[in-house]
Structure formats: C-alpha cells, structure tokens
Amino acid sequence: MAPSAGSFLFLLALSVHLVLSGKVLVFPHDGSHWVNMKVLIEELHARGHSVMVVRPADSWYIQESSPYYGSITIDSAAGSDEAFFRSFVSRQLQIQREGSSFWMRFALDMELKEKFAAVHQKIGAMVAQMLEDPLLIRALQDARYDLMLTDPANGGGVILAHYLKLPLVFNVRWTVHGEGHFAIAPSPLSYVPFPVAKLTDRMTFLQRVQNFLTYGFRMFLYHRTVGPPYSALVNRFFGPDVDYFELFQAADIWLMRVDFVFEFPRPTMPNVVYMGGFQCKPAKPLPQDLEDFVQSSGEHGVIIMSLGTLVGQLPSDIADEIAVALAELPQKVIWRYTGERPSALGNNTILVKWLPQNDLLGHPSVKVFVSHGGTNGILEAIYHGVPLVGIPLVFDQADNLSKMQTKGVATVVDIASLDRGVFLQALQEVLHEPSYRENMQRLSRLHRDQPMQPLDRAMFWIEFVMRHKGAAHLRTESYKMPWYSYHSVDVVVFLLTIMTTFVTAFVFGVKFLCTRICYNHKSKQD
C-alpha cells in the first residue's frame, strides 16, 4: 500500500529533524550559574540534540545522571565550594553591618580575589588533567562534537574547545575578565557604566572619574588574579605564540543573559545575541497548599521574599526585624528561609525552604517581590510585571538593583541600615505608590514585545553554529590588534609627527627667508 500524504510528511519531518540534530559538548560553571545552563541543555535535548556535560567529581550543583544529558566526570576537586560561598556571604554581611573602613573593605575584596584565583587554579588543573589523558582526548575527538557550549565565568571550556578545534558558544553575563560586554564590545566609559560602580548612562564629571577608576582597578584585579592560571595553561599546551585572551575573544556567539530592558543602551557586536529572560515562562498552577494560602490573602494580595540560593538564612537580629515589619502588613507573605524560625514571625507569613518563584511571580495576587537582586530573579519579575524591594548582599546585586531603581521599578534597602522601620517603609512605598507597578508593567510589555522568544533565539544561534561550523563572519578580528592600534594611537602619533615635521620645516623656512631678506637688505644699505 502506498504511504499516505500525512505519512510522507511525517517521515520527511523526521528525516529533517535527524539531519539537524547535533552533538554538543558543555563545559559549565558550577553553582548558581548551572541553573541557567541547565535551561539551555533541557531545550537542546527537547530539540533532539545530544548533550555531554563535563563535570568535576565534587560538583556542587551538576548531577552526574540526568535524562537530559550524559556526563564526563573528571576525578578532580574543581567544583564550587558551598562552604566557601556561604562563609563569604556571611563575612560580607558582617562587614557591611559594621560600617567598616575603606581599607577593611579593600582587604575583603582582595581576599575574595585570591580565593577565586585558587578556584580557577583548580579548574586549570582539571583541564590539564583532561588534556594529559590520551584515552579521554581520543574519545572526545572520536565523538565528533559540533560545538562547545560553555559559561566563560571560568576559562576551561575556552581552552578545551581550542584543543578539540570546536566552534565556541558562550552562555554569558560575567566572564573571568568581568562583565561580558567589556571583553568583546566597545565600552566608552563616558556613558557606559562599569558594573559594581552603581552608575547610570548619564554621569557627571565626578561620576565619570569614579567609573574610570573602578574599571581600571577591577581590570587590574581580574588580570592579576584570574588570568594567570589560564595563560599558563595555554602556554603549556599551545606555546608562547597563543594568547588566552585572544582565544577567549574568538568565541563565535555570545549568548548574553540580559537585554536592553534590563541594561542601559550601549554599543554591541554582531555576534552578541541577547537572550535576557530566556528562563522565564508563563506561570503554571501552584501546588494546592500554596494556592490556598495565596487565595486566603483576599484583596490585599501576597508578597514573595527570596534572597537567592546562597542566602537561605540571615543573622537572627536582622531576620527578626524583617519578621516584625512583615507582621504589620495586611498582605500574606511567602518567605523562602532555611534558618531558625524568627521569634517575631507573624501569622500572615509562612516560611518555605523552596518556592516555585516563576509561578508565584506570575500569579495575579502577588504585589511585591523582595529580592537580593540576582539577574534571574529580576528578569522573572520584569517578565511578570512585579515591582521590587531590593536587599543587595554580594557581587553584582547592588548594581542590578541600582538599574531597577533608576528605571522606577524598585526601592533598595541597605542591609547595614535595615531595621523594621526602614524595611516597612520600603514595602509600603512600593505597595501603595502606583508608579512602581506601572513602570514595571511597562518594562514587561517592552520585554515581551519581541519577534521571537529569547530561548528560541538562543537555540537558533546554537543550531546556526552547528550548521555552519562557526560564525566567523560575525566576529571582528580587532581582538588581535595591539591596544595602541585598536585606539589608533599609532595613527595619531604618525599624523602628529608629520604635522610637527611640516610645521617645523615651515617655521625654519620662514626664519631662513627672513634672515636672507634681512641680510640682503643690510648688504644694500652698506
């Protein structure tokens, strides 16, 4: 019997699907960064691609077994150290609350950089171990992967991709050299604020000075504490003529985990693809117990509070101050908190060890999101149009929330000055001032008004690199230029030399002519 038209179309679609399926090698960054990478991996799996993840044996977040990917576990202690991050956050909170001096904060910053340098040393040792294992390298080469997908918050994927000669795609916001844009795109410091400086794109002269100094100091730290392990590795396996930073900048596609609803306008590059909010999706129904609690809030609505995966608990006195403030509100509160129950917790507040954040933010009863300022949480709040009360703690969180405050969708509370009165005032301001919700809903409309979903855009460009074995036509070669050529310093010096030579010759010529004229005139008089 001849196949029907429907059967033919099904077979054709299946054959196209099989032709387009690819093999992706993933070198992720452990810890909370894995949450983002996992979203891409699951979508790649859903589209029929085969994914293999490289992980250290002591990985904190990355599971060895998964229905979405296979794994290559390296017998190495290069995973993120949960105890280190938790102790660091606690130390940061202590420093901020003590109102310590500049030098004490500087010492803490240097301590952090040194500890991160040790983390990258471990990752470098793990990559060296892989490259020195001929059986593993042969297996990786025989697998014929189509590309390397990596988070450049560590440099291991960059080096491994170069060794295996694989096209390179970044899942990126932060890199080993700082914020991603500053490593790939022109970033004039006159109007592009450097993250952690907490500035806007409209700076006064003194703010531009602050921006310049912050950039210079941070770049110095990044290159001194993070760059050396990877530069040494590149020199060891590829020779002195290969520069790690050039390998890093030669990535084919940069999937940037922000967009220009979140960021200030700035220059970018053709191979930078914006997928901000790619993890956001329409809300699913809540578990019945949470739904019942939300519905019990009536017309007052619900407040959600979560300070991220690294901060499950706070010092008891701060937790009590927060609990007292929350107890004074008519709203119901869902607080993700793993510490000891605050003694002043009100009847309107429940504590949970985990919450479906995206689904809660999408619930119509939610009025405010109390957040530490992580990028994921902010983008989910934008997607669902929920205004923010921010309590920044570490890393880029203060800068993220500063952006939201500038856009009129958040108010920010300093943990050093937080008490029940300050926190309650911030909550009531966002609850009762309509502009916060109106501004956030406007951002939500802008964010959603796109020709294709951010996750689909990310998948298109990953598959584009698979189909075309890279995207070299989108990548500038300017990263190979020395700094003086990139900034045209050599051209300016050359033109100034010519101009100086011409002016000097002209001046000497005029002086010579004047001298001759004077001499001839004097001779005639004699």
C-alpha positions in Angstrom: 0.0 0.0 0.0 1.4 3.5 -0.9 2.0 5.7 2.0 -0.5 8.5 2.6 0.5 12.1 2.2 0.4 12.5 6.0 2.8 9.6 6.5 5.1 11.1 3.9 5.1 14.5 5.6 5.8 12.8 8.9 8.8 10.9 7.5 10.1 14.0 5.8 9.8 16.0 9.1 11.5 13.1 11.0 14.4 13.0 8.5 14.9 16.8 8.7 14.9 16.5 12.5 17.5 13.8 12.3 19.7 15.8 9.9 19.6 18.8 12.1 20.3 17.1 15.4 23.8 17.7 16.7 26.2 16.8 19.4 27.1 19.5 22.0 29.9 19.3 24.5 29.2 21.5 27.5 31.8 22.9 30.0 29.6 24.6 32.6 30.4 26.8 35.6 29.3 25.2 38.9 27.0 26.8 41.4 24.1 29.0 40.6 25.4 29.5 37.0 24.4 25.9 36.3 20.7 26.9 36.8 21.0 28.9 33.6 23.0 26.4 31.6 20.5 23.6 32.6 17.7 25.6 30.8 19.6 25.6 27.6 20.6 21.9 27.9 17.0 20.8 28.5 15.8 22.8 25.4 18.6 21.3 23.3 17.6 17.8 24.4 13.9 18.6 23.6 15.0 19.6 20.1 16.7 16.2 19.6 20.3 17.2 20.2 22.8 15.1 22.2 24.4 16.8 25.1 27.5 15.8 27.0 28.5 17.7 30.2 32.0 17.8 31.6 31.9 18.0 35.4 34.3 17.6 38.4 33.8 14.7 40.8 33.0 17.1 43.7 30.5 19.2 41.7 28.0 21.2 44.0 25.1 21.6 41.5 25.8 19.4 38.5 24.4 15.9 38.8 26.2 13.0 37.2 23.0 11.4 35.9 20.2 13.2 34.1 17.6 12.3 31.5 18.7 15.4 29.5 22.4 14.9 29.1 25.3 12.4 29.5 28.2 13.3 31.7 32.0 13.0 31.8 33.1 13.1 35.4 36.7 14.1 36.0 38.4 12.9 39.2 39.2 16.5 40.2 38.3 18.8 43.1 37.3 21.7 40.9 33.7 22.1 41.9 32.3 25.2 43.6 32.8 25.2 47.3 29.4 25.7 49.0 31.0 26.3 52.4 33.3 29.0 50.9 30.4 30.9 49.3 28.2 30.7 52.4 31.0 31.9 54.7 31.9 34.7 52.3 28.3 35.9 52.2 28.2 35.9 56.0 31.5 37.8 56.1 30.2 40.4 53.7 27.1 40.9 55.8 29.2 41.3 58.8 31.5 43.9 57.1 28.5 45.9 55.8 26.7 45.9 59.1 29.8 47.1 61.0 30.2 50.0 58.6 33.8 49.2 58.2 36.5 51.4 56.8 37.5 51.6 53.1 40.7 49.7 53.9 38.8 46.8 55.6 36.5 46.5 52.5 39.5 46.6 50.2 41.2 43.8 52.2 38.0 41.8 51.9 37.9 42.4 48.2 41.5 41.2 47.8 40.8 38.2 49.9 37.9 37.3 47.6 40.1 37.7 44.6 42.7 35.5 46.0 40.2 32.8 46.8 38.7 33.0 43.4 42.2 32.7 41.9 42.5 29.4 43.8 39.2 28.2 42.4 40.5 29.0 38.8 43.7 27.2 39.6 41.7 24.1 40.4 39.8 24.4 37.1 43.0 24.9 35.2 44.4 21.7 36.9 41.3 19.8 35.9 41.6 20.9 32.2 45.3 20.0 32.3 44.4 16.6 33.7 42.0 16.1 30.7 44.5 17.2 28.1 47.1 14.8 29.5 44.7 11.8 29.3 45.2 10.4 25.7 42.3 8.0 26.1 39.8 10.7 27.1 41.0 13.1 24.4 40.7 10.4 21.8 37.2 9.7 23.0 36.3 13.4 22.8 37.8 13.6 19.3 36.0 10.5 18.1 32.7 11.7 19.4 32.8 14.5 16.7 31.0 17.2 18.6 29.6 20.0 16.6 30.4 22.8 19.2 31.4 23.6 22.7 28.9 25.4 24.9 30.5 27.0 27.9 30.0 29.6 30.6 33.1 31.9 30.5 32.8 32.6 34.2 35.7 30.0 34.0 38.2 29.6 31.2 38.2 25.8 31.0 35.8 25.5 28.1 37.7 28.0 26.0 40.9 26.0 26.2 39.3 22.7 25.7 37.4 24.0 22.6 40.6 25.3 21.1 42.4 22.0 21.7 39.5 20.0 20.1 39.1 22.6 17.3 35.4 23.1 18.1 33.2 26.2 17.4 32.6 28.1 20.6 29.4 29.4 22.0 29.2 31.4 25.3 26.3 31.4 27.8 27.4 34.6 29.4 26.8 37.5 31.7 30.1 37.5 33.7 33.4 36.2 32.5 36.8 35.6 34.1 37.6 39.1 33.0 34.4 40.8 34.3 31.1 41.7 32.7 30.8 40.2 29.3 30.3 43.3 27.2 33.6 44.8 28.4 35.5 41.9 26.9 34.0 41.9 23.4 32.3 45.2 22.6 33.4 48.9 22.5 32.6 50.3 26.0 33.2 54.0 26.2 33.5 54.8 29.9 32.0 58.3 29.3 28.5 56.8 29.1 28.8 53.0 29.7 28.7 52.4 33.5 31.0 49.7 34.7 29.1 47.1 36.8 29.6 47.4 40.6 30.1 51.2 40.2 26.2 51.6 40.6 26.1 54.4 38.0 23.8 55.2 35.1 24.5 56.1 31.5 24.1 59.8 32.4 27.2 60.6 34.5 28.5 63.8 35.9 32.2 64.6 35.6 33.0 63.1 39.0 30.9 60.0 38.3 32.9 59.5 35.1 36.1 59.8 37.1 34.6 57.1 39.5 33.6 55.0 36.6 37.1 55.2 35.1 38.9 54.4 38.3 36.5 51.5 39.1 37.1 50.0 35.7 40.9 50.3 35.9 41.1 48.8 39.4 38.8 45.9 38.6 40.6 45.1 35.3 43.9 45.1 37.2 42.5 42.6 39.7 40.9 40.4 37.1 44.1 40.1 35.1 46.3 39.6 38.1 44.3 37.0 40.0 42.2 35.2 37.4 44.1 35.4 34.1 47.4 33.7 35.1 46.1 30.2 35.6 44.7 30.1 32.1 47.6 31.9 30.5 50.0 29.4 32.0 47.8 26.5 30.7 47.7 27.9 27.2 51.5 28.5 27.2 52.0 24.9 28.4 49.8 23.2 25.8 49.8 25.6 22.8 53.1 27.5 23.1 54.0 31.2 23.8 52.6 32.4 20.5 49.0 31.7 21.6 47.3 34.2 23.9 44.5 33.0 26.2 42.6 36.3 26.0 42.6 36.1 22.1 41.1 32.5 22.3 38.5 33.8 24.7 37.6 36.8 22.4 37.4 34.5 19.4 34.2 32.8 20.6 31.7 32.5 17.7 28.5 33.5 19.5 28.0 35.3 22.9 24.5 34.4 24.2 24.1 37.3 26.6 21.7 36.7 29.6 20.4 40.3 29.6 18.5 42.6 27.2 18.1 46.4 26.9 15.1 46.5 29.1 17.5 45.5 31.8 20.7 47.1 30.6 21.4 50.8 29.7 21.9 51.4 25.9 25.5 50.7 24.8 27.5 49.6 21.8 27.4 45.9 21.0 28.7 43.4 18.3 27.1 41.3 15.6 28.0 38.0 17.4 26.4 39.1 20.7 22.9 37.6 20.9 20.6 38.9 23.7 18.5 36.2 25.4 17.6 38.1 28.6 14.6 36.3 30.3 15.2 33.0 28.4 14.4 31.1 31.6 11.0 32.9 32.0 7.8 31.3 31.0 4.1 31.6 31.7 3.1 30.6 35.2 1.9 27.1 35.9 -0.7 26.3 38.6 0.7 26.4 42.1 0.7 23.4 44.5 -2.6 23.3 46.2 -1.3 24.3 49.7 0.4 27.5 48.2 -2.7 28.3 46.1 -4.9 28.0 49.2 -2.6 30.3 51.1 -2.5 32.9 48.2 -6.2 32.8 47.9 -6.6 33.5 51.6 -5.0 36.9 51.1 -8.1 38.4 49.6 -7.9 41.8 48.1 -4.6 42.6 49.9 -2.6 40.1 47.9 0.8 38.4 48.5 4.4 39.4 49.0 7.2 37.0 47.9 10.6 37.1 49.6 13.7 35.2 48.5 17.3 36.2 48.8 18.7 33.5 46.4 20.3 30.2 46.7 23.4 31.4 48.6 21.5 33.2 51.4 19.0 30.8 52.9 19.2 32.5 56.3 20.2 35.8 57.9 21.6 36.9 61.3 18.9 36.3 63.8 18.5 40.0 64.7 18.0 41.0 61.0 15.6 38.1 60.5 13.6 39.3 63.5 13.5 42.9 62.2 12.2 41.7 58.9 9.6 39.4 60.5 8.3 42.3 62.7 7.9 44.5 59.6 6.1 41.8 57.6 3.8 41.1 60.5 2.5 44.7 60.4 1.2 44.3 56.8 -2.3 43.1 55.8 -0.7 41.1 52.9 0.2 37.5 53.2 3.9 36.7 52.8 5.7 33.7 51.4 9.4 33.8 52.6 12.0 31.4 51.4 14.0 30.9 54.5 16.0 27.9 55.8 17.3 29.3 59.0 15.8 29.2 62.5 12.2 30.5 62.7 12.3 34.2 63.7 10.7 34.7 67.1 8.6 37.6 65.8 7.2 35.9 62.8 3.6 37.0 62.2 0.6 34.8 61.4 0.5 36.3 57.9 3.9 34.8 57.0 4.9 31.3 56.0 8.4 30.1 55.7 9.4 27.6 52.9 12.7 26.0 52.0 11.8 26.2 48.3 9.3 28.1 46.3 8.2 28.0 42.6 9.4 31.5 42.0 8.4 31.9 38.4 4.9 30.5 39.0 4.4 32.7 42.1 5.5 35.9 40.3 3.0 35.1 37.5 0.1 34.8 40.0 -2.2 37.8 39.8 -2.4 38.1 43.6 1.4 38.8 44.0 2.0 42.5 44.7 5.8 42.8 45.5 8.9 40.7 45.2 11.5 41.2 47.9 14.8 40.1 46.2 18.5 40.1 46.7 19.0 41.4 43.1 20.1 38.3 41.2 19.8 38.7 37.4 17.4 35.7 37.1 15.0 36.9 39.7 15.0 40.5 38.3 14.3 39.2 34.8 11.5 37.0 36.1 10.0 40.0 37.9 10.2 42.1 34.7 8.6 39.3 32.7 5.6 39.1 35.1 5.4 42.8 35.9 6.0 42.6 39.6 7.8 45.6 41.3 10.7 45.0 43.6 12.1 45.8 47.1 15.8 45.0 46.9 18.2 43.9 49.6 21.5 43.5 47.8 24.1 41.4 49.5 27.1 40.5 47.3 28.6 40.5 43.8 26.7 42.4 41.1 23.4 42.5 43.1 23.7 46.2 44.2 24.4 47.2 40.6 21.5 45.2 39.2 19.1 46.8 41.7 20.5 50.2 41.1 19.5 49.8 37.5 16.0 48.9 38.5 15.8 51.8 40.9 16.8 54.2 38.1 14.0 52.7 36.0 11.5 53.4 38.7 10.5 49.8 39.4 12.3 49.2 42.7 13.3 50.7 46.0 16.5 49.4 47.6 17.3 48.8 51.3 20.9 48.8 52.6 21.4 45.7 54.8 23.7 47.8 57.0 20.8 50.1 58.0 17.9 47.6 57.8 15.5 47.7 60.7 11.8 47.1 61.0 11.0 50.8 60.3 13.2 51.1 57.2 12.0 47.8 55.7 8.3 48.5 56.4 8.6 51.9 54.8 10.2 50.5 51.7 7.4 47.8 51.4 4.6 50.3 51.9 6.1 52.7 49.3 6.2 50.0 46.6 2.8 48.7 47.7 1.0 52.0 47.7 2.8 54.1 45.1 1.2 53.1 41.7 4.2 54.2 39.6 6.3 51.2 40.7 3.8 48.7 39.3 3.0 50.9 36.3 6.7 51.2 35.4 7.3 47.5 35.8 4.4 46.6 33.7 5.7 48.9 31.0 9.0 47.1 31.2 7.2 43.8 31.0 5.4 44.9 27.8 8.7 46.0 26.3 10.4 42.8 27.3 7.7 40.6 25.9 7.3 42.5 22.6 9.9 40.6 20.6 9.7 38.8 17.2 10.7 35.5 18.8 11.1 34.2 22.3 14.6 34.6 23.9 15.1 30.9 24.3 14.1 30.2 20.7 16.6 32.9 19.7 19.4 31.2 21.7 18.5 27.8 20.1 18.6 29.3 16.6 22.1 30.7 17.0 23.4 27.5 18.7 22.0 25.5 15.8 23.3 28.1 13.3 26.8 27.5 14.6 26.2 23.7 14.2 25.1 24.1 10.6 27.9 26.5 9.5 30.7 25.1 11.7 31.1 28.5 13.4 30.2 32.1 12.8 33.5 33.7 11.8 31.7 36.3 9.6 30.1 37.9 12.6 33.3 38.0 14.6 35.6 41.1 14.5 39.4 40.4 14.3 40.0 43.6 16.3 41.0 41.5 19.4 44.2 40.6 17.6 45.2 44.2 17.4 47.6 45.7 20.0 45.9 48.3 22.2 47.7 51.2 20.5 46.4 50.1 17.1 42.9 49.5 18.4 42.7 53.0 19.8 44.6 54.5 16.7 47.3 55.8 19.0 49.9 54.9 16.3 47.9 56.7 13.7 47.6 59.8 15.8 51.4 59.7 16.6 52.1 59.3 12.9 49.9 62.2 11.9 51.3 64.4 14.7 54.8 63.6 13.6 54.1 64.6 10.0 52.3 67.8 11.2 55.1 68.6 13.6 57.7 68.0 10.8 55.8 70.2 8.4 55.3 73.0 10.9 58.9 72.8 12.0 60.1 72.9 8.4 57.7 75.8 7.7 58.9 77.8 10.7 62.6 77.1 9.8 61.9 78.0 6.2 60.2 81.3 7.2 63.1 82.1 9.6 65.6 81.3 6.9 63.8 83.6 4.4 63.5 86.3 6.9 67.2 86.0 7.7 68.2 86.2 4.0 65.9 89.2 3.4 67.4 91.0 6.3 70.9 90.1 5.2 70.3 91.3 1.6 68.7 94.5 2.9 71.6 95.2 5.1 74.1 94.5 2.3 72.3 97.0 0.0 72.5 99.7 2.8 76.2 99.1 3.2 
